[in-house]
């Protein structure tokens, strides 16, 4: 395709060599992973758990700082566990959630690779 630049000279637009790109299925899977952490409540949960010295917290310690019911917090925690961002360990009556080492770094690396 011929284009004319400011000086009036004709230039051709030729496609460069393309690097590897995401196909539709890969883009949809990646977008789904990003949507998991794009929720404000889930971002706060990640922040709250990450701030703990051992990087884990009981669900009972997360409801008050968020101002949400235990059921709502548990729903968000379940999504984070299913996405591989948190682990869940049952200790008696309570469930404890911990950040999976490297999970957020891996997601960040995927973003950087785009």
Secondary structure, DSSP 4 states (H G I P E B T S, - for coil): -EEE-TTS-EEE----PPPP---HHHHHHHHHHHHHHTSHHHHHHHHHHHHSTTSEEEGGGTHHHHT--HHHHHHHHHHHHHTTSEEEEEETTEEEEEEPTTHHHHHHHHHHT-
